[in-house]
Amino acid sequence: MKLDKNSLAGFGKQIDLSNTINGGVTLTSLDISQNEKGYIVTLQNPVFNQENYQIELKPDHLTVYTILDSQLGEEESQAIIPTFIRHLPIPANVDVSKIEAIFEDRNLKIIAPFKSGFNNSTKKIDIRHD
């Protein structure tokens, strides 16, 4: 039995896709920190480039996900495979119009600045007993 090189190439792509679906890709790490200016969400995955990340802003939350484009079958059709997805609520003290994303050093940073004039301080409330 003789195998065609093209069929082997397609088989290799299917194995790669199966490996990805079954956990063969490095997991994306997510870190949320806060400073005096706002929140910083950092996503890191050494396998992904800027094109793999997608961000969608809804009125009350931010959706961040990664996709892996892969060629499948003889038709060479694109299959989009989400490998990571997180829905992050947007706090009331964030200025939604100024949220921005920066990709550098293989890290995606989403910067969500506080609204100006918004009181970001916390205060402990004592509970009275009547």
Chimera marker file (.cmm) of the C-alpha trace (Angstrom):
<marker_set name="trace">
<marker id="1" x="0.000" y="0.000" z="0.000" r="1" g="1" b="0" radius="0.5"/>
<marker id="2" x="1.415" y="3.361" z="-1.040" r="1" g="1" b="0" radius="0.5"/>
<marker id="3" x="0.547" y="6.547" z="0.876" r="1" g="1" b="0" radius="0.5"/>
<marker id="4" x="0.233" y="9.904" z="-0.767" r="1" g="1" b="0" radius="0.5"/>
<marker id="5" x="2.304" y="12.721" z="0.827" r="1" g="1" b="0" radius="0.5"/>
<marker id="6" x="-0.714" y="15.039" z="0.815" r="1" g="1" b="0" radius="0.5"/>
<marker id="7" x="-2.791" y="12.567" z="2.804" r="1" g="1" b="0" radius="0.5"/>
<marker id="8" x="-0.010" y="12.332" z="5.393" r="1" g="1" b="0" radius="0.5"/>
<marker id="9" x="0.113" y="16.129" z="5.674" r="1" g="1" b="0" radius="0.5"/>
<marker id="10" x="-3.621" y="16.237" z="6.329" r="1" g="1" b="0" radius="0.5"/>
<marker id="11" x="-3.274" y="13.440" z="8.874" r="1" g="1" b="0" radius="0.5"/>
<marker id="12" x="-0.545" y="15.398" z="10.655" r="1" g="1" b="0" radius="0.5"/>
<marker id="13" x="-2.797" y="18.441" z="10.888" r="1" g="1" b="0" radius="0.5"/>
<marker id="14" x="-5.578" y="16.304" z="12.339" r="1" g="1" b="0" radius="0.5"/>
<marker id="15" x="-3.207" y="14.864" z="14.943" r="1" g="1" b="0" radius="0.5"/>
<marker id="16" x="-2.055" y="18.376" z="15.837" r="1" g="1" b="0" radius="0.5"/>
<marker id="17" x="-5.687" y="19.507" z="16.150" r="1" g="1" b="0" radius="0.5"/>
<marker id="18" x="-6.575" y="16.476" z="18.273" r="1" g="1" b="0" radius="0.5"/>
<marker id="19" x="-3.576" y="17.122" z="20.502" r="1" g="1" b="0" radius="0.5"/>
<marker id="20" x="-4.688" y="20.734" z="20.931" r="1" g="1" b="0" radius="0.5"/>
<marker id="21" x="-8.264" y="19.800" z="21.782" r="1" g="1" b="0" radius="0.5"/>
<marker id="22" x="-7.082" y="17.176" z="24.257" r="1" g="1" b="0" radius="0.5"/>
<marker id="23" x="-4.907" y="19.611" z="26.170" r="1" g="1" b="0" radius="0.5"/>
<marker id="24" x="-1.693" y="19.630" z="24.176" r="1" g="1" b="0" radius="0.5"/>
<marker id="25" x="-1.420" y="23.422" z="24.221" r="1" g="1" b="0" radius="0.5"/>
<marker id="26" x="0.132" y="25.337" z="27.091" r="1" g="1" b="0" radius="0.5"/>
<marker id="27" x="-2.576" y="26.778" z="29.307" r="1" g="1" b="0" radius="0.5"/>
<marker id="28" x="-3.184" y="30.514" z="29.267" r="1" g="1" b="0" radius="0.5"/>
<marker id="29" x="-2.536" y="32.158" z="32.606" r="1" g="1" b="0" radius="0.5"/>
<marker id="30" x="-4.586" y="35.127" z="33.771" r="1" g="1" b="0" radius="0.5"/>
<marker id="31" x="-3.569" y="37.618" z="36.444" r="1" g="1" b="0" radius="0.5"/>
<marker id="32" x="-5.630" y="40.574" z="37.668" r="1" g="1" b="0" radius="0.5"/>
<marker id="33" x="-3.903" y="43.313" z="39.618" r="1" g="1" b="0" radius="0.5"/>
<marker id="34" x="-4.815" y="46.810" z="40.750" r="1" g="1" b="0" radius="0.5"/>
<marker id="35" x="-2.817" y="49.984" z="41.148" r="1" g="1" b="0" radius="0.5"/>
<marker id="36" x="-3.783" y="53.593" z="41.894" r="1" g="1" b="0" radius="0.5"/>
<marker id="37" x="-4.833" y="54.173" z="38.258" r="1" g="1" b="0" radius="0.5"/>
<marker id="38" x="-6.964" y="51.090" z="37.631" r="1" g="1" b="0" radius="0.5"/>
<marker id="39" x="-6.999" y="47.373" z="36.977" r="1" g="1" b="0" radius="0.5"/>
<marker id="40" x="-4.511" y="45.460" z="34.854" r="1" g="1" b="0" radius="0.5"/>
<marker id="41" x="-5.457" y="42.081" z="33.419" r="1" g="1" b="0" radius="0.5"/>
<marker id="42" x="-2.451" y="40.139" z="32.107" r="1" g="1" b="0" radius="0.5"/>
<marker id="43" x="-2.804" y="37.033" z="29.952" r="1" g="1" b="0" radius="0.5"/>
<marker id="44" x="0.204" y="34.928" z="29.139" r="1" g="1" b="0" radius="0.5"/>
<marker id="45" x="0.656" y="31.964" z="26.846" r="1" g="1" b="0" radius="0.5"/>
<marker id="46" x="4.047" y="31.465" z="25.184" r="1" g="1" b="0" radius="0.5"/>
<marker id="47" x="2.435" y="29.682" z="22.237" r="1" g="1" b="0" radius="0.5"/>
<marker id="48" x="0.095" y="32.477" z="21.133" r="1" g="1" b="0" radius="0.5"/>
<marker id="49" x="0.662" y="35.633" z="19.119" r="1" g="1" b="0" radius="0.5"/>
<marker id="50" x="-1.383" y="38.814" z="19.127" r="1" g="1" b="0" radius="0.5"/>
<marker id="51" x="-3.651" y="37.379" z="16.407" r="1" g="1" b="0" radius="0.5"/>
<marker id="52" x="-4.725" y="34.507" z="18.668" r="1" g="1" b="0" radius="0.5"/>
<marker id="53" x="-6.333" y="36.806" z="21.267" r="1" g="1" b="0" radius="0.5"/>
<marker id="54" x="-9.819" y="38.243" z="20.922" r="1" g="1" b="0" radius="0.5"/>
<marker id="55" x="-11.506" y="40.782" z="23.245" r="1" g="1" b="0" radius="0.5"/>
<marker id="56" x="-15.172" y="41.741" z="23.246" r="1" g="1" b="0" radius="0.5"/>
<marker id="57" x="-16.591" y="44.539" z="25.370" r="1" g="1" b="0" radius="0.5"/>
<marker id="58" x="-20.200" y="44.231" z="26.528" r="1" g="1" b="0" radius="0.5"/>
<marker id="59" x="-22.009" y="46.802" z="28.721" r="1" g="1" b="0" radius="0.5"/>
<marker id="60" x="-21.336" y="44.882" z="31.947" r="1" g="1" b="0" radius="0.5"/>
<marker id="61" x="-18.441" y="42.533" z="31.176" r="1" g="1" b="0" radius="0.5"/>
<marker id="62" x="-15.357" y="41.942" z="29.087" r="1" g="1" b="0" radius="0.5"/>
<marker id="63" x="-14.913" y="38.634" z="27.265" r="1" g="1" b="0" radius="0.5"/>
<marker id="64" x="-11.361" y="37.528" z="26.503" r="1" g="1" b="0" radius="0.5"/>
<marker id="65" x="-10.644" y="34.390" z="24.511" r="1" g="1" b="0" radius="0.5"/>
<marker id="66" x="-7.939" y="32.775" z="22.446" r="1" g="1" b="0" radius="0.5"/>
<marker id="67" x="-8.388" y="30.991" z="19.159" r="1" g="1" b="0" radius="0.5"/>
<marker id="68" x="-6.211" y="28.591" z="17.234" r="1" g="1" b="0" radius="0.5"/>
<marker id="69" x="-6.603" y="28.656" z="13.459" r="1" g="1" b="0" radius="0.5"/>
<marker id="70" x="-6.036" y="25.287" z="11.858" r="1" g="1" b="0" radius="0.5"/>
<marker id="71" x="-6.327" y="23.935" z="8.347" r="1" g="1" b="0" radius="0.5"/>
<marker id="72" x="-8.459" y="20.795" z="8.138" r="1" g="1" b="0" radius="0.5"/>
<marker id="73" x="-9.395" y="18.344" z="5.417" r="1" g="1" b="0" radius="0.5"/>
<marker id="74" x="-8.853" y="18.495" z="1.710" r="1" g="1" b="0" radius="0.5"/>
<marker id="75" x="-10.926" y="21.652" z="1.305" r="1" g="1" b="0" radius="0.5"/>
<marker id="76" x="-8.378" y="23.537" z="3.445" r="1" g="1" b="0" radius="0.5"/>
<marker id="77" x="-11.257" y="25.190" z="5.343" r="1" g="1" b="0" radius="0.5"/>
<marker id="78" x="-10.567" y="27.259" z="8.449" r="1" g="1" b="0" radius="0.5"/>
<marker id="79" x="-11.635" y="25.836" z="11.788" r="1" g="1" b="0" radius="0.5"/>
<marker id="80" x="-11.709" y="28.204" z="14.740" r="1" g="1" b="0" radius="0.5"/>
<marker id="81" x="-11.011" y="26.463" z="18.023" r="1" g="1" b="0" radius="0.5"/>
<marker id="82" x="-11.420" y="28.446" z="21.257" r="1" g="1" b="0" radius="0.5"/>
<marker id="83" x="-8.740" y="27.307" z="23.678" r="1" g="1" b="0" radius="0.5"/>
<marker id="84" x="-9.364" y="29.794" z="26.500" r="1" g="1" b="0" radius="0.5"/>
<marker id="85" x="-12.320" y="32.001" z="27.446" r="1" g="1" b="0" radius="0.5"/>
<marker id="86" x="-13.049" y="34.241" z="30.438" r="1" g="1" b="0" radius="0.5"/>
<marker id="87" x="-15.898" y="36.636" z="31.141" r="1" g="1" b="0" radius="0.5"/>
<marker id="88" x="-14.698" y="39.423" z="33.424" r="1" g="1" b="0" radius="0.5"/>
<marker id="89" x="-17.252" y="41.694" z="35.116" r="1" g="1" b="0" radius="0.5"/>
<marker id="90" x="-16.571" y="45.407" z="34.728" r="1" g="1" b="0" radius="0.5"/>
<marker id="91" x="-16.698" y="47.187" z="38.124" r="1" g="1" b="0" radius="0.5"/>
<marker id="92" x="-18.640" y="50.452" z="38.425" r="1" g="1" b="0" radius="0.5"/>
<marker id="93" x="-15.446" y="52.418" z="39.070" r="1" g="1" b="0" radius="0.5"/>
<marker id="94" x="-13.912" y="51.556" z="35.637" r="1" g="1" b="0" radius="0.5"/>
<marker id="95" x="-14.049" y="54.034" z="32.759" r="1" g="1" b="0" radius="0.5"/>
<marker id="96" x="-15.249" y="51.680" z="29.997" r="1" g="1" b="0" radius="0.5"/>
<marker id="97" x="-14.445" y="54.187" z="27.230" r="1" g="1" b="0" radius="0.5"/>
<marker id="98" x="-10.742" y="54.136" z="28.164" r="1" g="1" b="0" radius="0.5"/>
<marker id="99" x="-10.148" y="50.370" z="28.349" r="1" g="1" b="0" radius="0.5"/>
<marker id="100" x="-7.216" y="49.422" z="26.118" r="1" g="1" b="0" radius="0.5"/>
<marker id="101" x="-5.188" y="46.325" z="25.261" r="1" g="1" b="0" radius="0.5"/>
<marker id="102" x="-1.456" y="46.043" z="24.607" r="1" g="1" b="0" radius="0.5"/>
<marker id="103" x="0.444" y="42.984" z="23.370" r="1" g="1" b="0" radius="0.5"/>
<marker id="104" x="4.130" y="42.961" z="24.296" r="1" g="1" b="0" radius="0.5"/>
<marker id="105" x="6.693" y="40.315" z="25.208" r="1" g="1" b="0" radius="0.5"/>
<marker id="106" x="4.141" y="37.574" z="24.394" r="1" g="1" b="0" radius="0.5"/>
<marker id="107" x="1.796" y="38.969" z="27.075" r="1" g="1" b="0" radius="0.5"/>
<marker id="108" x="-1.587" y="40.571" z="26.519" r="1" g="1" b="0" radius="0.5"/>
<marker id="109" x="-2.289" y="43.392" z="28.973" r="1" g="1" b="0" radius="0.5"/>
<marker id="110" x="-5.758" y="44.871" z="29.295" r="1" g="1" b="0" radius="0.5"/>
<marker id="111" x="-5.715" y="48.201" z="31.120" r="1" g="1" b="0" radius="0.5"/>
<marker id="112" x="-8.997" y="49.288" z="32.701" r="1" g="1" b="0" radius="0.5"/>
<marker id="113" x="-8.519" y="52.747" z="34.258" r="1" g="1" b="0" radius="0.5"/>
<marker id="114" x="-10.661" y="54.083" z="37.078" r="1" g="1" b="0" radius="0.5"/>
<marker id="115" x="-13.182" y="56.821" z="36.373" r="1" g="1" b="0" radius="0.5"/>
<marker id="116" x="-11.858" y="60.226" z="37.355" r="1" g="1" b="0" radius="0.5"/>
<marker id="117" x="-13.456" y="61.542" z="40.520" r="1" g="1" b="0" radius="0.5"/>
<marker id="118" x="-14.728" y="58.104" z="41.519" r="1" g="1" b="0" radius="0.5"/>
<marker id="119" x="-14.041" y="57.343" z="45.164" r="1" g="1" b="0" radius="0.5"/>
<marker id="120" x="-11.920" y="54.190" z="45.133" r="1" g="1" b="0" radius="0.5"/>
<marker id="121" x="-11.227" y="54.139" z="48.855" r="1" g="1" b="0" radius="0.5"/>
<marker id="122" x="-12.679" y="51.539" z="51.177" r="1" g="1" b="0" radius="0.5"/>
<marker id="123" x="-14.080" y="52.095" z="54.632" r="1" g="1" b="0" radius="0.5"/>
<marker id="124" x="-14.933" y="49.635" z="57.337" r="1" g="1" b="0" radius="0.5"/>
<marker id="125" x="-18.476" y="50.011" z="58.683" r="1" g="1" b="0" radius="0.5"/>
<marker id="126" x="-19.048" y="49.168" z="62.326" r="1" g="1" b="0" radius="0.5"/>
<marker id="127" x="-22.209" y="47.245" z="63.071" r="1" g="1" b="0" radius="0.5"/>
<marker id="128" x="-24.306" y="48.607" z="65.922" r="1" g="1" b="0" radius="0.5"/>
<marker id="129" x="-26.252" y="46.430" z="68.248" r="1" g="1" b="0" radius="0.5"/>
<marker id="130" x="-29.646" y="47.831" z="69.297" r="1" g="1" b="0" radius="0.5"/>
<link id1="1" id2="2" r="1" g="1" b="0" radius="0.2"/>
<link id1="2" id2="3" r="1" g="1" b="0" radius="0.2"/>
<link id1="3" id2="4" r="1" g="1" b="0" radius="0.2"/>
<link id1="4" id2="5" r="1" g="1" b="0" radius="0.2"/>
<link id1="5" id2="6" r="1" g="1" b="0" radius="0.2"/>
<link id1="6" id2="7" r="1" g="1" b="0" radius="0.2"/>
<link id1="7" id2="8" r="1" g="1" b="0" radius="0.2"/>
<link id1="8" id2="9" r="1" g="1" b="0" radius="0.2"/>
<link id1="9" id2="10" r="1" g="1" b="0" radius="0.2"/>
<link id1="10" id2="11" r="1" g="1" b="0" radius="0.2"/>
<link id1="11" id2="12" r="1" g="1" b="0" radius="0.2"/>
<link id1="12" id2="13" r="1" g="1" b="0" radius="0.2"/>
<link id1="13" id2="14" r="1" g="1" b="0" radius="0.2"/>
<link id1="14" id2="15" r="1" g="1" b="0" radius="0.2"/>
<link id1="15" id2="16" r="1" g="1" b="0" radius="0.2"/>
<link id1="16" id2="17" r="1" g="1" b="0" radius="0.2"/>
<link id1="17" id2="18" r="1" g="1" b="0" radius="0.2"/>
<link id1="18" id2="19" r="1" g="1" b="0" radius="0.2"/>
<link id1="19" id2="20" r="1" g="1" b="0" radius="0.2"/>
<link id1="20" id2="21" r="1" g="1" b="0" radius="0.2"/>
<link id1="21" id2="22" r="1" g="1" b="0" radius="0.2"/>
<link id1="22" id2="23" r="1" g="1" b="0" radius="0.2"/>
<link id1="23" id2="24" r="1" g="1" b="0" radius="0.2"/>
<link id1="24" id2="25" r="1" g="1" b="0" radius="0.2"/>
<link id1="25" id2="26" r="1" g="1" b="0" radius="0.2"/>
<link id1="26" id2="27" r="1" g="1" b="0" radius="0.2"/>
<link id1="27" id2="28" r="1" g="1" b="0" radius="0.2"/>
<link id1="28" id2="29" r="1" g="1" b="0" radius="0.2"/>
<link id1="29" id2="30" r="1" g="1" b="0" radius="0.2"/>
<link id1="30" id2="31" r="1" g="1" b="0" radius="0.2"/>
<link id1="31" id2="32" r="1" g="1" b="0" radius="0.2"/>
<link id1="32" id2="33" r="1" g="1" b="0" radius="0.2"/>
<link id1="33" id2="34" r="1" g="1" b="0" radius="0.2"/>
<link id1="34" id2="35" r="1" g="1" b="0" radius="0.2"/>
<link id1="35" id2="36" r="1" g="1" b="0" radius="0.2"/>
<link id1="36" id2="37" r="1" g="1" b="0" radius="0.2"/>
<link id1="37" id2="38" r="1" g="1" b="0" radius="0.2"/>
<link id1="38" id2="39" r="1" g="1" b="0" radius="0.2"/>
<link id1="39" id2="40" r="1" g="1" b="0" radius="0.2"/>
<link id1="40" id2="41" r="1" g="1" b="0" radius="0.2"/>
<link id1="41" id2="42" r="1" g="1" b="0" radius="0.2"/>
<link id1="42" id2="43" r="1" g="1" b="0" radius="0.2"/>
<link id1="43" id2="44" r="1" g="1" b="0" radius="0.2"/>
<link id1="44" id2="45" r="1" g="1" b="0" radius="0.2"/>
<link id1="45" id2="46" r="1" g="1" b="0" radius="0.2"/>
<link id1="46" id2="47" r="1" g="1" b="0" radius="0.2"/>
<link id1="47" id2="48" r="1" g="1" b="0" radius="0.2"/>
<link id1="48" id2="49" r="1" g="1" b="0" radius="0.2"/>
<link id1="49" id2="50" r="1" g="1" b="0" radius="0.2"/>
<link id1="50" id2="51" r="1" g="1" b="0" radius="0.2"/>
<link id1="51" id2="52" r="1" g="1" b="0" radius="0.2"/>
<link id1="52" id2="53" r="1" g="1" b="0" radius="0.2"/>
<link id1="53" id2="54" r="1" g="1" b="0" radius="0.2"/>
<link id1="54" id2="55" r="1" g="1" b="0" radius="0.2"/>
<link id1="55" id2="56" r="1" g="1" b="0" radius="0.2"/>
<link id1="56" id2="57" r="1" g="1" b="0" radius="0.2"/>
<link id1="57" id2="58" r="1" g="1" b="0" radius="0.2"/>
<link id1="58" id2="59" r="1" g="1" b="0" radius="0.2"/>
<link id1="59" id2="60" r="1" g="1" b="0" radius="0.2"/>
<link id1="60" id2="61" r="1" g="1" b="0" radius="0.2"/>
<link id1="61" id2="62" r="1" g="1" b="0" radius="0.2"/>
<link id1="62" id2="63" r="1" g="1" b="0" radius="0.2"/>
<link id1="63" id2="64" r="1" g="1" b="0" radius="0.2"/>
<link id1="64" id2="65" r="1" g="1" b="0" radius="0.2"/>
<link id1="65" id2="66" r="1" g="1" b="0" radius="0.2"/>
<link id1="66" id2="67" r="1" g="1" b="0" radius="0.2"/>
<link id1="67" id2="68" r="1" g="1" b="0" radius="0.2"/>
<link id1="68" id2="69" r="1" g="1" b="0" radius="0.2"/>
<link id1="69" id2="70" r="1" g="1" b="0" radius="0.2"/>
<link id1="70" id2="71" r="1" g="1" b="0" radius="0.2"/>
<link id1="71" id2="72" r="1" g="1" b="0" radius="0.2"/>
<link id1="72" id2="73" r="1" g="1" b="0" radius="0.2"/>
<link id1="73" id2="74" r="1" g="1" b="0" radius="0.2"/>
<link id1="74" id2="75" r="1" g="1" b="0" radius="0.2"/>
<link id1="75" id2="76" r="1" g="1" b="0" radius="0.2"/>
<link id1="76" id2="77" r="1" g="1" b="0" radius="0.2"/>
<link id1="77" id2="78" r="1" g="1" b="0" radius="0.2"/>
<link id1="78" id2="79" r="1" g="1" b="0" radius="0.2"/>
<link id1="79" id2="80" r="1" g="1" b="0" radius="0.2"/>
<link id1="80" id2="81" r="1" g="1" b="0" radius="0.2"/>
<link id1="81" id2="82" r="1" g="1" b="0" radius="0.2"/>
<link id1="82" id2="83" r="1" g="1" b="0" radius="0.2"/>
<link id1="83" id2="84" r="1" g="1" b="0" radius="0.2"/>
<link id1="84" id2="85" r="1" g="1" b="0" radius="0.2"/>
<link id1="85" id2="86" r="1" g="1" b="0" radius="0.2"/>
<link id1="86" id2="87" r="1" g="1" b="0" radius="0.2"/>
<link id1="87" id2="88" r="1" g="1" b="0" radius="0.2"/>
<link id1="88" id2="89" r="1" g="1" b="0" radius="0.2"/>
<link id1="89" id2="90" r="1" g="1" b="0" radius="0.2"/>
<link id1="90" id2="91" r="1" g="1" b="0" radius="0.2"/>
<link id1="91" id2="92" r="1" g="1" b="0" radius="0.2"/>
<link id1="92" id2="93" r="1" g="1" b="0" radius="0.2"/>
<link id1="93" id2="94" r="1" g="1" b="0" radius="0.2"/>
<link id1="94" id2="95" r="1" g="1" b="0" radius="0.2"/>
<link id1="95" id2="96" r="1" g="1" b="0" radius="0.2"/>
<link id1="96" id2="97" r="1" g="1" b="0" radius="0.2"/>
<link id1="97" id2="98" r="1" g="1" b="0" radius="0.2"/>
<link id1="98" id2="99" r="1" g="1" b="0" radius="0.2"/>
<link id1="99" id2="100" r="1" g="1" b="0" radius="0.2"/>
<link id1="100" id2="101" r="1" g="1" b="0" radius="0.2"/>
<link id1="101" id2="102" r="1" g="1" b="0" radius="0.2"/>
<link id1="102" id2="103" r="1" g="1" b="0" radius="0.2"/>
<link id1="103" id2="104" r="1" g="1" b="0" radius="0.2"/>
<link id1="104" id2="105" r="1" g="1" b="0" radius="0.2"/>
<link id1="105" id2="106" r="1" g="1" b="0" radius="0.2"/>
<link id1="106" id2="107" r="1" g="1" b="0" radius="0.2"/>
<link id1="107" id2="108" r="1" g="1" b="0" radius="0.2"/>
<link id1="108" id2="109" r="1" g="1" b="0" radius="0.2"/>
<link id1="109" id2="110" r="1" g="1" b="0" radius="0.2"/>
<link id1="110" id2="111" r="1" g="1" b="0" radius="0.2"/>
<link id1="111" id2="112" r="1" g="1" b="0" radius="0.2"/>
<link id1="112" id2="113" r="1" g="1" b="0" radius="0.2"/>
<link id1="113" id2="114" r="1" g="1" b="0" radius="0.2"/>
<link id1="114" id2="115" r="1" g="1" b="0" radius="0.2"/>
<link id1="115" id2="116" r="1" g="1" b="0" radius="0.2"/>
<link id1="116" id2="117" r="1" g="1" b="0" radius="0.2"/>
<link id1="117" id2="118" r="1" g="1" b="0" radius="0.2"/>
<link id1="118" id2="119" r="1" g="1" b="0" radius="0.2"/>
<link id1="119" id2="120" r="1" g="1" b="0" radius="0.2"/>
<link id1="120" id2="121" r="1" g="1" b="0" radius="0.2"/>
<link id1="121" id2="122" r="1" g="1" b="0" radius="0.2"/>
<link id1="122" id2="123" r="1" g="1" b="0" radius="0.2"/>
<link id1="123" id2="124" r="1" g="1" b="0" radius="0.2"/>
<link id1="124" id2="125" r="1" g="1" b="0" radius="0.2"/>
<link id1="125" id2="126" r="1" g="1" b="0" radius="0.2"/>
<link id1="126" id2="127" r="1" g="1" b="0" radius="0.2"/>
<link id1="127" id2="128" r="1" g="1" b="0" radius="0.2"/>
<link id1="128" id2="129" r="1" g="1" b="0" radius="0.2"/>
<link id1="129" id2="130" r="1" g="1" b="0" radius="0.2"/>
</marker_set>
